Amino acid sequence: MQGYQKLDLADVSENKEPVRVDFSSEYSENFPKLLKALGVSLVVTSYHSHSVMLIRSKDGKLNCGVKKFIRPMGVTVSKDRLTISTAYRVLDFKASPQSYESVQQGSLDDLTAMSKKLQDKERDNDAFLTMRKEQIAAIKQSDVLYTERASLSTGMINTHDIAWGDEGLWVVNTSFSCLATLSPEYGFKARWKPPFISELTPDDKCHLNGMAMLNGAPRYVTTFNMTDKKDSWREELNGTLIDVKTNEFLLTGLCAPHSPKCHDGAVYLCDSGRGQIIRFDPLENTKHVICTLPGFTRGLIVFGDLIIVGTSRIRRSDAVQKYPLAEQIQPDETQCGIWVLNKHNGEIISNIIFSGDVEQLYDIAVLPESTYPELMSADDAVSAHLFEFSKELVNEKI
């Protein structure tokens, strides 16, 4: 392991109140070099901290940009799209080249006249104007700007993993123990439930949480147990990996599994309560433990020959005492962090360890072709002055 450096924090929260969470952390010095060499950055959700973190590199250093949302969980990305689930909404962000260029060219530097024209008197106080200037400065430092283009209200269905597929956006609806698709017409449309679930009720029966996509559709899911009873997972842990296509139980006896991902014919997942990363071969029906980390493993992405995974601290509670990890290491000694591993042998290549208030991470995604992205939500101070539109005009009778 190489030497450690402190992580630089860039607070660009949309809230008027300052961030009160201590995001202090240290990282191995090769982490920013690795991101720079790969030409990527990371998006990390922390529901405990109500934050989405952008882990990015600049001038040989690592930077953490923080955006505040209510209980962010699942995240999915593509080249020009970033989608995040929160407590009761799903937010869709798109790369915004027009808005980015307008900021870079300085057209938003003086917004006083425009603000008066829009009669935005309630928001144009000193704190708001200062925040807007800071956000413009933050965009100028970035290489890609993502702005909020749409949001969908789902209700508090305890959304966990999310992913875009051939039929739109798929979500793990943990409250109703099912997989669902989303559309503007419904809060959700139930599409699949585990074979042992008798009916759709908001009882979080088995803590269905993880979803692995294959060929544009969900193929594998993880649950905490196989019981058709309200909150049964809090009393009994017998985690599973299930084949959605066949309803077959491929693995049982897992401890609080999360974050399955398909890659090169295998399924990678977290056996979280044991702190393990597992590789499962569906054809050979074999399971291999790649490594064990000092924390509750959750949030996993396979990127080429690398595995990027998060760990969270475990807490002293009745449920935690059932975790084998709690028998191997004291809860106070577990670590919240992000780990870059060799996919083949589990060797630790680089990591970030959060030493402040951040204790729980849920999901991690790679943002491609951007080493210093910026994210602006609809509630941000500068958002009213960012425009994306089609320049094609069709002159025809209406």
ROTIDREN-851411 format. One record per residue (C-alpha): x, y, z. Coordinates in steps of 0.02 Angstrom, whole numbers, padded with zeros to 5 digits, always signed. Example, Ala and Ser with C-alpha at 12.3 -4.5 7.8 and 13.67 -1.06 7.14 Angstrom:
ROTIDREN-851411
+00615-00225+00390;+00684-00053+00357;
***
This chain:
ROTIDREN-851411
+00000+00000+00000;+00067+00169-00047;+00068+00324+00064;-00091+00415+00110;-00151+00591+00073;-00302+00687+00135;-00452+00699+00019;-00495+00875-00037;-00679+00917-00010;-00775+01029-00129;-00946+01068-00054;-01069+01114-00192;-01227+01067-00099;-01391+01137-00161;-01448+01166+00017;-01433+01341+00088;-01370+01272+00253;-01187+01218+00252;-01145+01034+00253;-01129+00976+00432;-01061+00803+00395;-00874+00776+00417;-00814+00697+00255;-00633+00682+00314;-00540+00541+00228;-00371+00483+00168;-00322+00397+00007;-00175+00301-00060;-00073+00416-00171;-00096+00310-00326;-00287+00331-00323;-00295+00496-00422;-00163+00431-00544;-00268+00276-00573;-00427+00375-00609;-00331+00493-00723;-00252+00348-00819;-00423+00266-00841;-00504+00432-00888;-00647+00406-00765;-00719+00467-00601;-00831+00383-00471;-01008+00418-00410;-01040+00355-00234;-01202+00361-00134;-01210+00374+00055;-01389+00363+00119;-01329+00383+00298;-01250+00551+00253;-01388+00601+00131;-01251+00631+00004;-01194+00588-00171;-01005+00601-00187;-00909+00633-00347;-00735+00558-00326;-00626+00641-00456;-00445+00685-00495;-00362+00850-00536;-00179+00902-00538;-00123+00739-00461;-00242+00752-00313;-00408+00673-00269;-00561+00782-00242;-00732+00742-00170;-00879+00845-00233;-01032+00826-00121;-01214+00844-00171;-01352+00830-00042;-01506+00723-00075;-01630+00637+00040;-01568+00459+00065;-01485+00422-00103;-01465+00237-00141;-01450+00158-00313;-01351+00241-00453;-01329+00195-00635;-01226+00284-00767;-01187+00284-00952;-01081+00398-01061;-01203+00544-01052;-01328+00493-00917;-01326+00480-00727;-01480+00417-00633;-01499+00415-00444;-01636+00346-00331;-01679+00440-00172;-01804+00416-00032;-01959+00439-00140;-01897+00498-00311;-01785+00445-00452;-01682+00586-00528;-01614+00580-00706;-01464+00688-00754;-01393+00711-00929;-01229+00780-00991;-01268+00960-01040;-01145+01027-01169;-01244+01188-01205;-01253+01236-01021;-01071+01189-00997;-01015+01297-01142;-01119+01445-01084;-01031+01442-00916;-00858+01416-00991;-00885+01564-01109;-00932+01678-00963;-01111+01712-01015;-01173+01674-00837;-01043+01778-00744;-01163+01924-00716;-01339+01863-00682;-01405+02017-00589;-01504+02088-00735;-01574+01919-00783;-01627+01884-00603;-01720+02049-00593;-01806+02012-00756;-01862+01844-00687;-01918+01931-00526;-01826+01802-00421;-01828+01918-00269;-01855+01786-00136;-01701+01688-00188;-01585+01832-00230;-01518+01859-00054;-01333+01873-00018;-01313+01690+00029;-01402+01632-00129;-01300+01746-00241;-01139+01686-00161;-01191+01505-00186;-01230+01539-00368;-01057+01615-00397;-00977+01465-00313;-01074+01345-00423;-01024+01439-00581;-00843+01428-00524;-00863+01242-00491;-00933+01212-00666;-00786+01307-00741;-00667+01184-00658;-00757+01031-00725;-00738+00936-00888;-00920+00876-00900;-01079+00952-00828;-01230+00845-00783;-01395+00936-00755;-01561+00867-00693;-01675+00836-00842;-01815+00735-00761;-01878+00664-00597;-02009+00534-00556;-02102+00514-00392;-02110+00334-00333;-02168+00348-00155;-02062+00275-00015;-02036+00104-00093;-01860+00091-00020;-01779+00083-00193;-01611-00005-00191;-01521-00053-00353;-01575+00031-00515;-01525+00004-00697;-01579+00052-00872;-01633-00092-00983;-01719-00122-01149;-01888-00084-01069;-01836+00073-00976;-01780+00098-00798;-01784-00055-00684;-01782-00035-00494;-01774-00151-00346;-01931-00111-00248;-01876-00173-00079;-02033-00122+00015;-02145-00226-00099;-02017-00368-00123;-02017-00355-00313;-01929-00291-00467;-02020-00150-00553;-02010-00033-00700;-02048+00152-00689;-02151+00265-00800;-02240+00434-00784;-02408+00343-00777;-02371+00243-00618;-02263+00257-00465;-02203+00083-00515;-02259-00067-00614;-02221-00234-00529;-02133-00353-00650;-02060-00496-00548;-02061-00561-00370;-01967-00705-00287;-02063-00870-00297;-02087-00877-00109;-02172-00706-00099;-02361-00733-00099;-02424-00555-00129;-02362-00378-00155;-02374-00284+00009;-02259-00148+00077;-02185-00262+00210;-02002-00283+00155;-02019-00469+00185;-01852-00538+00123;-01753-00377+00093;-01737-00399-00094;-01599-00272-00134;-01476-00316-00274;-01506-00333-00461;-01385-00387-00598;-01429-00345-00778;-01388-00456-00927;-01431-00419-01109;-01542-00273-01065;-01648-00357-00930;-01632-00410-00746;-01556-00584-00731;-01500-00608-00549;-01556-00537-00382;-01501-00549-00201;-01611-00566-00047;-01576-00580+00139;-01685-00735+00160;-01826-00838+00085;-01969-00796+00202;-02142-00727+00160;-02164-00626+00320;-02154-00441+00363;-01976-00388+00408;-01924-00570+00427;-01746-00530+00372;-01718-00438+00535;-01739-00602+00628;-01670-00731+00506;-01525-00715+00383;-01513-00845+00245;-01459-00742+00095;-01488-00796-00084;-01436-00767-00263;-01585-00803-00375;-01596-00825-00564;-01740-00712-00616;-01765-00804-00780;-01784-00978-00702;-01828-00936-00519;-01686-01052-00470;-01593-01024-00306;-01411-01023-00363;-01337-00983-00193;-01409-00993-00017;-01330-00968+00153;-01259-00798+00107;-01251-00665+00242;-01339-00504+00191;-01284-00509+00007;-01282-00354-00104;-01231-00280-00272;-01229-00425-00397;-01150-00385-00566;-01132-00490-00725;-00961-00489-00806;-00879-00608-00930;-01003-00748-00897;-00987-00738-00707;-01085-00654-00568;-00987-00547-00445;-01072-00501-00282;-01043-00449-00102;-01068-00572+00039;-01082-00417+00146;-01100-00490+00320;-00937-00584+00295;-00847-00437+00214;-00818-00542+00059;-00818-00521-00130;-00879-00677-00221;-00866-00737-00399;-01002-00862-00449;-00995-00961-00612;-01174-01007-00666;-01115-01137-00792;-00998-01228-00675;-01105-01191-00521;-00949-01142-00424;-00918-01005-00297;-00749-00924-00266;-00708-00798-00129;-00598-00665-00209;-00555-00572-00049;-00613-00519+00123;-00613-00335+00174;-00626-00251+00346;-00804-00191+00325;-00980-00228+00266;-00953-00245+00078;-01084-00156-00027;-01079-00062-00192;-00980-00154-00324;-00929-00124-00504;-00818-00230-00616;-00715-00121-00732;-00597-00216-00846;-00476-00310-00735;-00526-00208-00583;-00659-00225-00450;-00711-00063-00364;-00808-00095-00205;-00866-00001-00052;-00861-00052+00130;-00968+00016+00272;-00943+00010+00458;-01049-00117+00549;-01155-00059+00695;-01187-00134+00864;-01363-00204+00853;-01453-00369+00866;-01444-00392+00679;-01258-00355+00672;-01218-00489+00798;-01275-00615+00668;-01141-00557+00547;-00987-00670+00545;-00884-00513+00512;-00931-00450+00686;-00851-00606+00760;-00688-00576+00667;-00668-00390+00697;-00741-00267+00821;-00875-00152+00746;-00772+00000+00796;-00627-00067+00693;-00723-00093+00532;-00691+00035+00396;-00797+00140+00280;-00704+00157+00117;-00683+00126-00069;-00567-00011-00128;-00490-00045-00299;-00446-00230-00316;-00365-00345-00441;-00513-00443-00510;-00412-00602-00528;-00328-00619-00357;-00412-00490-00244;-00252-00391-00217;-00284-00216-00150;-00221-00090-00276;-00285+00072-00198;-00413+00135-00074;-00499+00281+00012;-00540+00271+00198;-00669+00389+00272;-00616+00441+00446;-00752+00568+00487;-00940+00550+00498;-00967+00449+00339;-01002+00271+00396;-01117+00195+00266;-01100+00182+00077;-01229+00100-00035;-01184+00106-00219;-01036+00148-00331;-01032+00181-00517;-00898+00232-00641;-00926+00393-00741;-00835+00364-00906;-00738+00493-01007;-00733+00619-00865;-00603+00645-00730;-00683+00799-00653;-00872+00801-00679;-00995+00921-00599;-01177+00890-00552;-01315+01020-00538;-01490+00978-00479;-01650+01073-00516;-01641+01154-00343;-01466+01224-00366;-01444+01412-00368;-01378+01417-00546;-01503+01295-00622;-01629+01428-00676;-01498+01495-00797;-01444+01332-00878;-01530+01287-01041;-01526+01133-01152;-01632+01141-01309;-01646+01080-01488;-01587+01210-01612;-01684+01132-01755;-01832+01242-01800;-01975+01170-01900;-02081+01306-01981;-02248+01230-02016;-02429+01268-01981;-02488+01217-01808;
***
